[in-house]
């Protein structure tokens, strides 16, 4: 089968999706770190996949596959960790909503499962970047928050329903001079849908 150059141009006329243009909306948890900061510190994330599980069945003289359910993998996120470890504290707090580590009591999914949104942004879109300016004039403290580039358009959105962090991986320290600390987190969820 052969294709013309014009057909290829037409197929990719909207552009090819770029893996570095994404945005993640995590739930707002009280007083630890803003979800905007989490989005900025998110180094990578996966869109979830789905697998149809099948059984072999014999129909007459032929063996066929028949679907019986579906499976989905957890979603992994990687974050840059700042010197205040706010990202780690955020996920520690979220995990404490699942299990009270002092009393060892387990909570209900409605108490810890939240919606998480993962968006693929349009190529050429400007990201939503905040600027925070603080200065003092005498005894007057001035704090100005400015949002730049609020026009980042989403071309694909995946919503994780009732998501919660099941795994927060250990942080490895080493003697690397200019290394950065990263935190890997794994989210489980009830189901996902694209909107």
C-alpha positions in Angstrom: 0.0 0.0 0.0 1.4 3.4 -1.0 0.5 6.9 0.1 1.2 10.2 -1.5 3.0 13.1 0.2 -0.2 15.1 0.1 -2.1 12.4 2.0 0.7 12.4 4.7 0.6 16.2 4.9 -3.2 16.1 5.3 -3.0 13.5 8.0 -0.6 15.5 10.1 -2.0 19.0 9.2 -2.9 19.6 12.9 0.7 18.8 13.9 2.2 16.0 15.8 1.6 15.9 19.6 4.7 16.8 21.7 5.4 14.8 24.8 6.7 17.8 26.8 3.5 19.9 26.5 1.4 18.5 29.3 -0.4 19.7 32.4 -1.5 17.7 35.5 -4.2 18.8 37.9 -3.9 17.1 41.3 -6.4 17.6 44.1 -6.0 20.6 46.4 -5.1 19.3 49.8 -5.0 21.7 52.8 -2.0 23.9 53.3 0.9 21.9 51.9 1.7 23.0 48.4 -0.5 24.5 45.6 -1.6 22.3 42.8 -0.1 24.8 40.4 3.3 24.3 42.0 2.9 20.6 41.7 2.1 21.0 38.0 5.2 23.0 37.5 7.4 20.5 39.4 5.9 17.5 37.6 8.8 16.1 35.4 6.8 13.4 33.6 3.5 11.5 33.7 2.0 8.7 31.8 -1.4 8.6 30.2 -3.1 5.3 31.3 -3.6 2.4 29.0 -6.2 -0.3 28.9 -6.0 -3.9 28.0 -9.0 -6.1 27.0 -8.5 -9.5 28.7 -9.7 -12.6 26.8 -10.2 -16.3 27.2 -9.8 -18.9 24.5 -13.1 -20.5 23.5 -13.8 -23.2 20.9 -16.6 -22.5 18.5 -17.2 -25.5 16.3 -13.8 -26.4 14.9 -12.3 -23.0 15.5 -10.5 -21.5 18.5 -11.5 -17.8 19.1 -10.8 -15.2 21.8 -13.7 -13.8 23.8 -13.4 -10.7 26.0 -14.4 -11.1 29.6 -13.0 -7.9 31.3 -10.4 -5.2 31.1 -7.3 -4.2 33.0 -5.5 -1.0 33.5 -2.1 -0.1 34.9 -1.4 2.5 37.5 -0.2 5.9 36.5 3.4 7.0 37.4 4.4 10.6 38.0 7.9 12.0 38.6 8.4 15.3 40.5 11.4 17.5 41.1 11.7 18.0 44.9 12.4 21.5 46.2 14.5 22.2 49.4 11.3 22.4 51.5 10.2 18.9 50.4 6.7 20.2 50.0 6.0 17.7 47.2 6.9 14.7 49.4 4.8 16.2 52.3 1.9 16.6 49.9 1.9 12.8 49.0 2.6 11.8 52.6 -0.5 13.8 53.7 -2.6 12.2 50.9 -1.5 8.7 51.9 -2.4 9.6 55.5 -6.0 10.1 54.2 -6.0 6.5 53.1 -4.5 5.0 56.3 -4.1 6.7 59.6 -0.5 5.6 60.3 -0.9 6.4 64.1 -4.0 4.3 64.7 -3.6 2.0 61.7 -7.2 2.7 60.7 -8.2 2.4 57.1 -10.5 5.0 55.6 -13.2 4.7 52.9 -12.4 5.4 49.2 -14.7 8.4 49.2 -12.4 10.0 51.8 -9.2 9.7 49.8 -10.1 9.1 46.2 -10.0 12.3 44.1 -10.2 13.3 40.4 -6.9 13.8 38.7 -6.7 15.3 35.2 -3.9 14.9 32.7 -3.9 17.1 29.7 -2.0 17.1 26.4 -1.5 20.8 25.4 -1.7 22.2 21.9 1.7 22.7 20.2 2.7 26.3 20.5 0.5 26.9 23.6 2.0 29.0 26.3 2.0 27.3 29.8 0.3 28.9 32.7 3.1 30.4 34.7 2.7 32.4 37.9 5.0 35.3 38.9 5.1 36.2 42.6 6.7 39.5 43.5 7.3 40.4 47.1 9.0 43.6 48.4 8.8 46.0 51.3 8.4 49.7 51.3 9.1 50.8 54.8 6.8 48.8 57.0 4.5 48.0 54.1 4.8 44.5 52.7 3.7 44.3 49.0 2.8 41.0 47.5 1.8 40.8 43.8 0.7 37.7 42.0 0.6 37.8 38.2 -0.6 35.0 35.9 1.0 34.9 32.5 -0.1 33.0 29.5 -3.4 31.6 30.6 -4.2 30.5 27.0 -2.8 27.0 27.1 -5.4 25.0 25.1 -5.9 21.3 25.9 -6.2 19.0 22.9 -6.7 15.8 24.9 -7.8 15.3 28.6 -7.7 12.1 30.6 -9.6 12.1 33.9 -8.7 9.5 36.6 -11.7 8.8 38.8 -11.1 8.2 42.5 -7.3 8.3 42.2 -5.0 7.9 45.2 -1.3 7.4 45.7 -0.5 3.7 46.3 3.3 4.0 46.0 5.7 6.7 46.9 9.1 5.4 46.0 12.2 5.9 48.1 14.4 8.9 47.4 18.0 8.0 46.5 20.9 10.2 47.7 24.3 10.0 46.1 27.5 12.0 45.6 26.6 13.5 42.2 27.6 17.2 42.2 24.7 18.7 40.2 22.1 16.1 40.7 18.5 16.8 41.5 16.2 15.0 43.9 13.2 13.4 42.3 10.2 11.7 43.7 8.3 8.9 41.9 4.7 8.4 42.8 2.3 5.8 41.6 -1.5 6.5 41.4 -4.2 3.8 41.4 -7.7 4.8 40.4 -11.2 3.3 39.9 -11.4 4.0 36.2 -10.3 6.6 33.6 -12.1 8.4 30.8 -11.1 10.9 28.1 -13.1 14.1 27.8 
